[in-house]
Amino acid sequence: MSLAVIILAAGMGKRMKSDIPKVLHPVLGRAMLSYVLDAVLNLSPNRVVVVVGHGAEDVKKVSNSKKLTYVTQSKQLGTGHAANCAMEALKSFKGDILILNGDFPLITGASLKKFVNNHEKKKGDISILTALVEEPYGYGRIKRDQKGKVLGIVEEKDATREERYINEINSGTYCVKSSFLWSALNKVNTKNKQKEYYLTDIVAIAHRDGLNINGVAVSDSDEVMGVNDRLDLSYVESALKWKTNEKLMRSGVTLVDPENTYIAPQVKVGRDTTIYPNTHIYGNSQIGRNCIIGPSSWIEDSKFGNGVTIKSSCCITSAIIKNDVTIGPFAHLRPDAEIMDGAKIGNFVEIKKSKIGRGSKVPHLSYVGDATLGRNVNIGAGTITCNYDGVDKHRTLIEDNVFIGSDTMLVAPIKVGKGATTGAGSTISKDVPSGSLAIGRARQTNINDWKRKTKEKGRNKGK
């Protein structure tokens, strides 16, 4: 089957009351359009054309797939006009064209595949993906005759009182023979209350021409819920959150409070891991087995091994954490942090672009940036790797079995050799040889019988 896809993603979304293009509003950490692209690319189509308009350059950044072609709808004159904008990009294509909106984040590749296969099996000229809902307000209604044959689609604002009681709605998703699509779009006009070119009118044209029209209801109506405002966005995120959490729990993951746990559907979590409330796990994160996560932690694009414990209120982004590591509470792991087996990162510690070796400890109140720590290193409280000189970043190398005293400033570039020790309160600006003690602080001077001056109260008052 030859299949091309048109994704309509040009709208501003006025009801969102936002400067952000509607399709870029996030659902569980990802733009709505990302979910639609995932579902579409799962079909392995020959071509995918994305119609962009408002915020076009930002919309193009959502995916770098080579299968995507972008066309611009400079003026938003309706869905029919948007689809027509793709004609030039697909003029040489012969086959079926799947058309859908970019604000359907719950749509799945499985449902689209079933829909397209049905279209092919029924040899349809045009097929419509529909849904049966209890509350059809805001959607176009599917009009059928007494035998169930599709007659057309009527938009909410153009519907009569009787037509508004129809509970079969149009999802805005169609599969159309290319030869019919382009000829039909040329016949669409603006004779409606919105004065727009409705893509839905091609159904009426197909009926008038006696063509084969199929109306196929999706099994889960949530999948075709579009997002028009912030309330819809909230509902969609809640629905996706629950489906994701249910799948995880059935796979052997414990969610202490699933209603207040936010995990993106592409995240992988191993069995016997426990995740506490108010935790957010987004991006391409992977969590191993027997881990304890949270509460109130933010994890994004990070990979954990097995037996990892993340204590309360940690922020972890683009980090790698190996097996049996303990993090937090209140720790911040920034991009390119790599924590090896058995290491410990304590409370109020920040790690950035650094490797913390096997069994090493950064227990509390320290910053380690642009550094490599060997095995069994102990970093005392208040230690800082001074990695930035105001122009360039420099690295710190701390070899195995080093003990860094509390409140040590390590001025990079610097190397601390194996088994070395630094005295508490030191500023270390030169390499420390293996096995040595480095102390870099001013000599203490005691002044005996010294008394602090105190401000005498009242003596000079009024002078």
SEFI-394915 format. One record per residue: residue number from 0; x, z, y of N, C-alpha, C in turn. Coordinates in steps of 0.1 Angstrom, whole numbers. Each point is the difference from the previous one (the first is absolute). Layout:
BEGIN
resi;nX;nZ;nY;caX;caZ;caY;cX;cZ;cY
NUM;X;Z;Y;X;Z;Y;X;Z;Y
...
//
This chain:
BEGIN
resi;nX;nZ;nY;caX;caZ;caY;cX;cZ;cY
0;8;0;-12;-8;0;12;9;0;12
1;-3;-9;10;7;-1;12;-7;9;10
2;7;10;6;-7;10;9;8;2;12
3;-6;-1;12;6;4;12;-9;11;6
4;6;8;9;-7;11;6;1;0;15
5;-11;3;6;0;2;15;-4;14;3
6;9;7;7;-3;14;4;-3;0;15
7;-11;5;4;-4;1;14;5;13;6
8;10;-1;8;6;12;6;3;-1;14
9;-9;-7;8;3;-3;14;-7;10;9
10;-10;7;-5;-9;8;9;7;12;6
11;-5;3;12;5;12;7;-7;13;-5
12;-12;-1;-4;-8;11;-5;-4;9;12
13;-9;-5;8;-4;7;12;-5;14;-2
14;-7;1;-12;-6;13;-3;10;11;-4
15;12;-5;-3;11;10;-3;5;7;13
16;-3;-7;11;4;6;13;15;3;0
17;8;-11;-3;15;2;-2;7;-12;5
18;12;2;4;9;-11;3;7;-6;-12
19;-1;7;-11;6;-5;-13;-10;-10;-7
20;6;-11;-4;-9;-9;-8;-7;7;-11
21;-13;-3;-2;-7;7;-10;6;1;-14
22;5;-12;-5;6;0;-13;13;8;-2
23;5;5;11;13;8;0;-3;15;-1
24;-13;4;2;-3;14;-1;3;5;-14
25;7;11;-1;5;5;-13;-11;7;-8
26;2;-2;-13;-8;7;-11;10;6;-9
27;1;13;-1;10;6;-8;14;-5;2
28;3;-2;13;14;-3;4;3;-15;0
29;-10;-9;-4;3;-14;0;-11;-8;8
30;4;-11;7;-10;-8;7;-10;-5;-10
31;-13;-1;5;-10;-5;-8;3;-14;-6
32;6;-8;8;3;-14;-4;10;1;-12
33;8;10;-1;10;0;-12;-8;1;-13
34;-11;7;0;-8;2;-13;-6;-14;-3
35;-5;-7;10;-6;-13;-3;10;-10;-5
36;12;1;6;11;-9;-5;4;3;-14
37;0;12;-3;4;4;-14;-10;-6;-10
38;-13;2;3;-11;-5;-8;1;-15;-2
39;2;-7;11;0;-15;0;12;-5;-7
40;12;6;3;12;-5;-7;0;2;-15
41;-8;10;-4;-2;3;-15;-6;-12;-7
42;-7;-9;8;-6;-12;-6;10;-12;-2
43;12;2;5;10;-11;0;-5;-13;5
44;-6;0;12;-5;-12;6;11;-10;4
45;-4;-12;2;9;-11;4;4;2;14
46;-9;4;9;2;1;14;-8;12;5
47;5;7;10;-7;11;7;2;-3;15
48;-11;-2;7;0;-1;15;-6;12;6
49;7;6;9;-5;12;8;-3;-5;14
50;-13;2;4;-4;-4;13;2;12;9
51;9;-1;10;3;11;9;-4;-4;14
52;-1;11;8;-4;-2;14;5;11;9
53;-9;11;1;4;11;8;12;7;-7
54;11;3;8;12;6;-6;6;-8;-11
55;0;-13;1;5;-8;-11;14;3;-5
56;9;2;9;14;3;-4;1;13;-8
57;-8;10;4;1;12;-8;-7;-2;-14
58;-10;-8;0;-7;-2;-13;9;-8;-10
59;8;-9;6;9;-7;-9;11;8;-7
60;2;12;6;11;9;-5;-5;7;-13
61;-12;0;-3;-6;7;-11;7;-4;-13
62;2;-13;-2;5;-5;-12;11;-11;2
63;10;0;-8;10;-11;1;-1;-10;-12
64;-11;0;-6;-2;-9;-12;1;-14;5
65;8;-8;-8;1;-14;4;-12;-8;-3
66;-10;6;-7;-12;-8;-3;-10;0;12
67;3;8;10;-9;1;11;3;-10;11
68;-11;-6;5;1;-9;12;-9;6;10
69;5;1;13;-8;5;11;-5;-11;9
70;-13;1;3;-6;-9;10;-7;9;11
71;0;-5;12;-5;8;11;-14;-4;5
72;-9;9;1;-13;-2;6;1;6;14
73;3;-9;10;2;5;13;-12;6;7
74;-12;-5;-3;-12;5;5;-9;4;-12
75;-5;13;0;-8;4;-11;-15;-4;3
76;-3;-12;-7;-13;-6;2;-9;1;-13
77;4;10;-8;-8;2;-12;8;-3;-13
78;-6;5;-11;7;-2;-13;1;-14;-5
79;-10;-8;4;0;-14;-3;12;-7;7
80;2;3;12;11;-6;8;13;5;-6
81;1;13;-4;12;5;-5;4;-7;-13
82;-10;-3;-9;3;-7;-12;5;-14;3
83;-6;-6;10;3;-14;4;14;-1;5
84;5;11;5;14;0;5;10;-2;-11
85;-4;2;-12;9;-1;-12;0;-15;-5
86;-9;-8;5;-1;-14;-5;13;-7;0
87;7;0;11;12;-8;1;10;4;-10
88;1;13;-3;10;6;-9;-3;-4;-15
89;-13;-3;-2;-5;-2;-14;-6;-14;-2
90;3;-9;10;-6;-14;-1;4;-8;-12
91;12;3;-6;4;-7;-12;-4;7;-13
92;-6;12;1;-3;7;-12;-13;-4;-6
93;0;-2;-13;-12;-4;-7;-3;11;-11
94;-11;7;2;-4;10;-10;-10;10;6
95;1;12;-5;-9;10;5;7;9;10
96;-8;4;10;6;9;11;-8;13;1
97;7;11;-2;-5;13;1;1;5;14
98;-11;4;6;0;5;14;-4;14;0
99;8;9;7;-4;14;1;6;6;13
100;-6;11;4;5;7;12;12;9;-3
101;7;2;11;12;9;-1;-2;15;1
102;-13;3;2;-3;15;1;-8;5;-11
103;3;-4;-13;-6;4;-12;11;8;-8
104;5;11;4;11;7;-7;-3;4;-14
105;-13;1;-4;-4;5;-14;-1;-11;-10
106;1;-13;5;-2;-11;-10;12;0;-10
107;-3;-3;-12;10;0;-10;3;-15;-5
108;12;-2;-5;3;-12;-6;-9;-3;-12
109;-3;10;-8;-9;-2;-12;-13;-5;4
110;-6;5;11;-13;-5;4;0;-14;5
111;11;-3;8;1;-14;5;2;-10;-11
112;8;4;-10;3;-8;-12;-13;-3;-7
113;-8;10;-2;-13;-2;-7;-9;-9;8
114;0;2;13;-9;-8;8;5;-15;0
115;13;-3;1;5;-13;0;-3;-7;-14
116;2;8;-10;-2;-6;-14;-15;-3;-2
117;-9;8;6;-14;-3;-1;-4;-13;7
118;7;-1;12;-3;-12;8;5;-13;-8
119;11;1;-7;5;-11;-8;-9;-3;-12
120;-4;11;-6;-9;-1;-12;-13;-6;3
121;-6;4;11;-13;-5;4;1;-14;7
122;12;-4;2;2;-13;7;-7;0;14
123;2;11;7;-7;1;13;6;-8;11
124;-8;-5;9;5;-6;12;4;11;10
125;-8;11;0;3;11;8;-5;13;-7
126;8;10;-1;-4;13;-6;2;11;11
127;-9;10;0;0;10;9;2;14;-7
128;9;8;4;2;13;-5;-10;9;7
129;-9;6;-7;-10;8;6;1;15;-5
130;-8;8;5;-1;14;-5;-14;6;2
131;-4;8;-9;-13;7;2;3;14;5
132;-6;3;12;3;13;7;-14;7;3
133;1;13;2;-12;7;4;-2;-2;15
134;10;-1;8;-1;-1;14;7;-13;5
135;-8;-11;2;6;-13;3;2;-2;15
136;-2;10;8;0;-2;15;14;-6;4
137;-1;-10;9;13;-6;5;5;-12;-8
138;-5;-2;-12;4;-11;-8;-9;-12;0
139;5;-11;-3;-9;-12;-2;-7;2;-14
140;-12;-5;0;-9;2;-12;0;-13;-8
141;0;1;-13;-1;-12;-9;-15;-3;-3
142;-3;-12;4;-14;-4;-2;-1;-9;-13
143;-9;4;-9;-2;-7;-12;-14;-4;-2
144;-3;-10;-8;-14;-4;-3;-5;9;-12
145;-12;-3;-4;-6;8;-11;8;-1;-13
146;7;-11;-2;8;-2;-12;14;6;1
147;3;6;12;13;6;2;11;-10;5
148;-4;-12;4;9;-9;5;3;3;15
149;13;-1;3;4;4;14;-5;-11;9
150;-7;4;11;-5;-9;10;9;0;12
151;6;11;3;9;1;12;3;15;3
152;7;1;12;3;14;5;-5;1;14
153;-6;11;3;-5;3;13;8;12;6
154;5;-1;12;8;10;6;-10;11;5
155;5;12;1;-7;12;4;-8;-3;13
156;7;-5;10;-6;-2;13;-10;-11;0
157;0;-9;-10;-9;-11;0;-11;2;-10
158;1;12;-8;-10;2;-10;-13;5;5
159;-11;-4;-7;-13;5;3;-1;14;-6
160;-11;7;3;-2;14;-5;0;0;-15
161;-7;-10;-6;-1;0;-15;14;-3;-6
162;7;-9;6;14;-4;-5;9;12;1
163;-2;9;9;9;12;1;-2;10;-12
164;-10;-2;-7;-3;9;-12;8;-5;-12
165;5;-12;1;8;-5;-12;12;8;-1
166;3;5;-13;12;8;-2;11;-7;-7
167;-1;-13;-2;12;-7;-4;7;-6;12
168;12;4;1;8;-4;13;11;-10;-3
169;3;-7;10;11;-10;0;13;8;3
170;10;-1;-9;13;7;2;9;-8;10
171;-3;-13;3;8;-8;8;11;-7;-8
172;-1;1;-13;10;-6;-9;-7;-12;-8
173;7;-12;1;-6;-12;-6;11;-7;-8
174;-5;-8;-10;9;-9;-7;-7;-14;2
175;7;-10;5;-6;-12;5;8;-12;-5
176;-6;-10;-4;7;-13;-2;6;-5;13
177;12;-4;0;7;-4;13;-8;-12;6
178;-4;-9;-8;-6;-12;5;-13;4;8
179;-8;9;-6;-12;4;7;3;9;12
180;10;9;-1;2;9;11;3;-7;13
181;9;-10;1;3;-6;12;-11;-8;6
182;-8;-7;-8;-11;-7;5;-11;9;5
183;-2;11;-7;-10;10;4;3;7;13
184;13;3;2;4;7;12;-2;-9;13
185;1;-13;-2;-2;-9;11;-15;-1;4
186;-8;5;-9;-15;0;3;-5;14;6
187;9;10;0;-4;13;5;-2;0;15
188;-10;6;5;-2;0;15;-2;15;4
189;-2;1;13;-1;14;6;-15;3;4
190;-9;-5;-7;-14;3;2;-5;13;-6
191;6;11;6;-4;14;-5;2;9;12
192;-4;13;-2;0;9;11;14;3;5
193;9;-1;-9;14;3;4;7;-12;6
194;-6;-11;-1;6;-13;5;14;-2;-6
195;1;3;-13;13;-2;-7;-2;-9;-12
196;11;-5;-5;0;-8;-12;1;9;-12
197;-11;1;-7;-1;9;-12;5;-8;-12
198;9;6;-7;4;-5;-13;-12;0;-10
199;-9;10;2;-11;1;-10;-9;-12;1
200;1;-8;10;-9;-12;1;3;-10;-10
201;12;0;-6;4;-10;-10;-9;2;-13
202;-5;12;-2;-9;2;-11;-13;-7;2
203;-6;1;12;-12;-7;3;2;-15;-1
204;12;-5;4;3;-14;-1;1;-5;-15
205;6;9;-8;1;-3;-14;-14;-1;-7
206;-9;10;4;-14;0;-5;-7;-13;4
207;1;-4;13;-6;-11;5;4;-13;-7
208;13;0;-4;6;-12;-7;-2;0;-15
209;-7;11;-5;-3;1;-14;12;3;-9
210;10;7;6;12;3;-8;-1;13;-8
211;9;2;-9;0;12;-9;5;12;8
212;-9;10;2;4;12;7;-1;12;-10
213;10;8;0;0;12;-9;1;12;9
214;-8;10;-3;2;13;6;4;10;-11
215;12;6;2;6;8;-11;2;14;6
216;-7;10;-6;1;14;5;12;7;-5
217;8;6;8;11;8;-4;-5;13;-7
218;8;5;-10;-5;12;-7;1;13;8
219;9;0;9;2;12;9;-2;-4;14
220;-11;4;6;-3;-5;14;10;5;10
221;7;11;-3;10;5;9;11;-10;3
222;3;-9;-10;11;-9;1;-2;-10;11
223;-12;-3;4;-2;-10;10;-5;7;13
224;3;12;2;-4;7;12;10;-4;11
225;-4;-7;11;8;-3;11;1;12;9
226;11;-1;9;2;11;9;-3;-6;14
227;-10;6;7;-4;-4;13;3;10;11
228;1;13;-4;3;10;10;7;11;-7
229;3;11;7;8;11;-5;-7;8;-11
230;-13;0;0;-8;6;-10;2;-7;-14
231;-1;-14;1;2;-8;-12;14;3;-5
232;10;0;9;14;2;-4;1;13;-8
233;-6;11;5;0;13;-6;-6;-1;-14
234;-11;-7;-1;-7;0;-13;9;-8;-10
235;5;-11;4;9;-8;-9;12;8;-5
236;6;7;9;12;8;-4;-4;11;-9
237;-12;6;2;-4;11;-9;-3;-6;-14
238;-7;-12;0;-3;-6;-13;13;-4;-8
239;10;-6;7;12;-3;-6;8;12;-5
240;0;10;9;7;12;-4;-6;6;-13
241;-13;1;-1;-6;6;-12;3;-9;-12
242;-1;-13;1;3;-8;-12;15;1;-4
243;9;1;9;14;2;-3;2;14;-6
244;-6;10;6;2;14;-5;-6;1;-14
245;-11;-6;-2;-7;1;-13;9;-6;-11
246;6;-12;3;8;-7;-9;13;9;-4
247;5;6;10;12;9;-2;-3;12;-9
248;-12;6;3;-3;12;-7;-3;-3;-15
249;-6;-12;-2;-3;-4;-14;13;-4;-7
250;11;-3;7;12;-3;-6;9;12;-3
251;-4;12;4;7;12;-3;7;6;12
252;-5;-3;12;5;6;12;-10;11;5
253;5;11;4;-8;11;5;-1;-1;16
254;-12;-2;5;-2;1;15;-8;12;2
255;6;10;6;-6;13;2;-13;-2;9
256;0;-8;10;-11;-3;8;-1;-14;3
257;-6;-9;-9;0;-14;2;-6;-5;13
258;-10;8;5;-6;-4;13;9;0;11
259;11;8;0;9;1;11;14;-4;-4
260;1;-10;-9;13;-5;-4;-1;-15;2
261;10;-6;6;0;-14;5;12;-7;-7
262;-4;-9;-9;11;-7;-8;-4;-15;0
263;9;-8;4;-2;-15;0;-1;-5;-14
264;-9;-10;-2;-2;-5;-14;12;-5;-7
265;10;-5;7;12;-6;-6;10;11;-4
266;-2;12;4;9;11;-3;-1;3;-15
267;12;3;-6;0;3;-15;4;15;-1
268;-8;7;-9;3;14;-2;0;3;-15
269;10;7;-4;2;3;-14;-10;12;-5
270;-2;1;-13;-9;10;-5;6;14;1
271;-9;9;1;3;14;1;6;4;14
272;-1;-9;9;3;3;14;-12;6;7
273;3;10;8;-11;7;8;2;-3;15
274;-11;-4;6;1;-3;15;-10;9;7
275;5;7;10;-8;10;7;-7;-7;12
276;-10;7;6;-8;-6;11;8;-4;12
277;-6;-9;8;5;-4;13;13;-8;-1
278;3;-5;-12;12;-8;-2;-4;-15;1
279;9;-7;7;-2;-15;2;12;-7;-7
280;-3;-9;-9;10;-8;-7;-3;-14;1
281;9;-8;8;-3;-13;3;11;-10;-4
282;-2;-13;3;10;-10;-2;3;-2;-15
283;12;-4;-3;3;-3;-14;7;12;-7
284;-6;12;2;6;12;-5;-2;1;-15
285;9;7;-7;-1;2;-14;4;15;-2
286;-9;7;-7;2;14;-3;1;2;-15
287;10;7;-5;3;1;-14;-10;10;-7
288;4;4;-12;-8;10;-8;4;14;4
289;-10;9;-2;2;14;1;5;4;14
290;-4;-6;10;3;3;14;-11;9;6
291;4;7;11;-9;8;8;1;-5;14
292;-11;-5;6;1;-6;13;-10;8;10
293;6;4;11;-8;5;11;-2;15;-1
294;-9;5;8;-11;-7;8;6;-5;14
295;-8;-8;6;2;-5;14;13;-7;1
296;3;-8;-9;13;-8;0;-4;-15;3
297;10;-7;6;-2;-14;3;11;-7;-7
298;-3;-10;-9;9;-7;-8;-2;-15;1
299;10;-7;3;-2;-15;2;12;-8;-5
300;-3;-10;-8;10;-9;-5;12;7;-6
301;-3;10;-8;11;8;-6;-2;1;-15
302;11;2;-7;0;1;-14;6;13;-5
303;-9;7;-9;4;13;-5;2;-2;-15
304;10;8;-5;2;1;-15;-10;10;-6
305;4;6;-11;-9;10;-7;4;14;5
306;-10;9;-1;3;14;3;3;3;14
307;-4;-8;9;3;2;15;-11;10;5
308;5;9;9;-9;9;7;1;-2;15
309;-11;-4;6;-1;-2;14;-9;12;5
310;7;9;8;-8;11;5;-8;-4;12
311;-7;10;6;-9;-3;11;6;-7;12
312;-8;-10;5;2;-5;14;14;-8;1
313;2;-9;-9;13;-8;0;-4;-14;4
314;9;-7;7;-1;-14;4;11;-8;-6
315;-4;-9;-9;10;-8;-8;-3;-14;1
316;10;-8;6;-3;-14;2;12;-8;-5
317;-3;-10;-8;10;-9;-6;12;7;-5
318;-2;10;-9;10;8;-6;0;-1;-15
319;11;3;-6;1;0;-15;3;14;-4
320;-8;6;-9;2;14;-4;1;-1;-16
321;11;5;-5;2;-1;-15;-7;12;-7
322;4;3;-12;-7;10;-8;3;14;4
323;-10;9;-2;1;14;1;6;5;14
324;-5;-7;10;4;3;14;-11;8;7
325;4;10;8;-10;7;8;2;-3;15
326;-11;-3;7;0;-3;14;-9;9;7
327;5;5;12;-9;8;9;0;14;-2
328;-10;7;7;-11;-6;8;6;-5;14
329;-8;-7;7;3;-5;13;13;-8;1
330;2;-9;-10;12;-8;0;-4;-14;4
331;10;-7;6;-2;-14;4;11;-9;-6
332;-4;-9;-8;9;-10;-6;-3;-13;6
333;9;-5;7;-1;-13;7;5;-11;-8
334;-2;-13;4;4;-11;-8;14;0;-5
335;2;-4;-13;13;-1;-7;6;13;-3
336;-9;10;-1;5;13;-6;-1;-1;-15
337;11;4;-7;0;0;-14;4;13;-5
338;-9;7;-8;3;13;-5;2;0;-15
339;11;4;-4;4;-2;-15;-6;12;-8
340;1;-2;-13;-5;10;-10;3;15;4
341;-10;8;-1;3;14;1;3;5;14
342;0;-8;10;3;4;14;-11;8;6
343;3;7;11;-10;7;7;1;-2;15
344;-12;-4;6;-1;-1;14;-10;10;5
345;5;9;9;-9;12;3;-8;-2;12
346;-5;11;6;-9;-1;11;7;-4;13
347;-7;-8;8;5;-4;13;13;-7;-1
348;1;-9;-10;12;-8;-2;-4;-15;2
349;9;-7;7;-2;-14;2;12;-8;-6
350;-4;-10;-8;10;-8;-7;-3;-15;4
351;10;-7;5;-1;-14;4;12;-8;-5
352;-4;-11;-7;10;-10;-5;12;7;-6
353;-3;9;-9;11;8;-7;-3;2;-15
354;10;2;-7;-1;2;-14;5;15;-3
355;-9;7;-6;2;14;-4;3;1;-14
356;12;4;-4;4;-1;-14;-7;10;-10
357;3;-3;-12;-6;8;-11;3;15;2
358;-11;8;0;1;15;0;4;5;14
359;1;-8;10;4;4;13;-12;6;7
360;3;9;11;-11;7;6;2;-1;16
361;-11;-3;6;-1;1;15;-12;9;2
362;2;13;-1;-12;9;-1;-9;2;12
363;6;-1;13;-9;3;11;7;-3;13
364;-8;-5;10;3;-1;14;13;-9;3
365;0;-11;-7;12;-9;1;-4;-14;2
366;9;-8;6;-2;-14;1;12;-7;-7
367;-3;-9;-9;10;-8;-7;-4;-15;2
368;8;-7;8;-2;-14;3;12;-8;-2
369;-1;-12;-6;11;-9;-3;11;7;-7
370;-4;6;-11;10;8;-8;-1;-3;-15
371;11;3;-7;0;0;-14;5;14;-5
372;-8;7;-8;4;13;-5;2;-2;-15
373;11;6;-5;3;-1;-15;-9;10;-7
374;5;4;-12;-7;9;-9;2;15;5
375;-10;8;-2;1;15;2;6;4;13
376;-5;-7;10;4;3;14;-10;10;5
377;4;10;8;-9;9;6;1;-1;15
378;-11;-3;7;0;-2;14;-6;13;7
379;7;7;7;-5;12;7;-10;-3;11
380;-8;10;3;-11;-1;10;6;-5;13
381;-8;-8;7;4;-4;13;11;-11;1
382;4;-6;-11;10;-10;0;-5;-13;5
383;9;-7;7;-4;-13;5;12;-10;-2
384;-4;-12;-6;10;-11;0;-2;-7;13
385;10;1;9;-1;-6;13;4;-15;-1
386;-10;-8;-3;2;-14;-4;0;-10;11
387;-4;3;12;-2;-9;11;8;3;12
388;8;-9;4;9;3;12;-6;-6;13
389;-12;-4;0;-7;-6;11;0;-15;0
390;8;-6;-9;1;-14;-1;-2;-4;-15
391;8;6;-8;0;-4;-15;-3;12;-9
392;-5;-3;-12;-2;10;-10;13;0;-9
393;4;12;-4;11;2;-9;-3;9;-12
394;7;-2;-11;-3;6;-12;8;13;-3
395;-6;9;-7;6;12;-5;1;-1;-15
396;12;3;-6;2;1;-14;3;14;-4
397;-8;6;-9;2;13;-5;1;-1;-15
398;12;3;-5;2;-2;-15;-5;12;-8
399;2;-1;-13;-6;10;-9;5;15;3
400;-9;9;-3;2;14;0;5;6;14
401;-4;-7;10;3;5;14;-10;11;4
402;5;10;7;-9;10;6;1;-1;15
403;-11;-4;7;0;-1;14;-7;12;6
404;8;8;8;-5;12;6;-12;-2;10
405;-8;10;2;-11;-1;9;4;-4;14
406;-8;-8;6;2;-4;14;13;-8;2
407;3;-9;-10;12;-8;1;-4;-14;7
408;7;-4;9;-1;-14;6;10;-9;-6
409;-4;-10;-7;9;-10;-6;0;-12;8
410;11;-2;8;0;-11;9;5;-13;-7
411;-9;-9;-2;4;-12;-7;7;-10;9
412;9;-9;-6;2;-2;-15;9;11;-5
413;-3;5;-12;7;12;-5;-1;0;-15
414;10;6;-7;0;2;-14;4;14;-3
415;-8;7;-9;3;13;-4;3;-1;-15
416;12;3;-4;5;-2;-14;-6;9;-10
417;2;-3;-13;-6;8;-11;4;15;1
418;-10;8;-2;2;15;-1;4;6;13
419;-1;-7;12;3;6;13;-11;9;5
420;4;8;10;-10;9;6;2;0;15
421;-11;0;7;0;2;15;-5;13;4
422;6;6;10;-4;13;4;-13;-1;9
423;-8;10;-1;-13;0;7;3;-1;15
424;-8;-8;7;1;-2;14;11;-9;5
425;5;-8;-10;12;-9;4;-5;-13;4
426;8;-6;9;-1;-15;4;11;-7;-7
427;-3;-8;-10;11;-7;-8;0;-14;5
428;11;-4;6;2;-14;5;11;-8;-7
429;7;7;-9;11;-7;-7;-3;1;-15
430;5;-9;-8;-1;1;-15;5;13;-5
431;-8;5;-11;4;13;-6;5;-4;-14
432;13;4;-3;6;-3;-13;-7;8;-11
433;1;-6;-12;-6;7;-12;5;14;-1
434;-9;9;-4;4;14;-3;3;8;12
435;-1;-4;12;4;7;12;-12;7;7
436;4;9;9;-10;7;8;2;-5;14
437;-10;-6;6;0;-5;14;-8;9;9
438;7;5;11;-7;8;10;3;-6;13
439;-11;-4;7;2;-6;13;-9;7;11
440;4;12;4;-7;8;10;9;8;8
441;-4;3;12;8;8;10;3;14;-6
442;12;5;3;3;14;-4;-9;9;7
443;-5;10;-7;-9;10;6;9;10;8
444;-5;3;12;7;10;9;-10;12;2
445;4;12;-2;-8;12;3;5;7;12
446;-9;3;9;4;8;12;-6;13;-1
447;9;10;-1;-5;14;-2;-6;6;12
448;-9;9;-2;-6;8;11;-7;-9;11
449;-5;-11;-4;-6;-10;9;-15;4;1
450;-4;0;13;-14;3;2;-7;-11;7
451;-12;-4;-4;-7;-11;6;-5;5;14
452;1;-9;9;-6;3;13;-15;0;-1
453;-7;9;6;-14;1;0;-6;-1;14
454;-11;-5;2;-6;-1;13;-7;13;3
455;5;6;12;-6;13;3;-13;-2;7
456;-10;7;-5;-13;-1;5;-3;8;13
457;-5;-6;10;-5;7;12;11;4;10
458;13;-1;-3;10;5;9;1;-8;13
459;0;-13;-2;1;-9;12;-13;-6;4
460;-11;6;-4;-13;-6;3;-3;1;14
461;-4;-12;6;-4;-1;14;12;-4;9
462;12;0;-5;12;-4;9;2;-15;-1
//
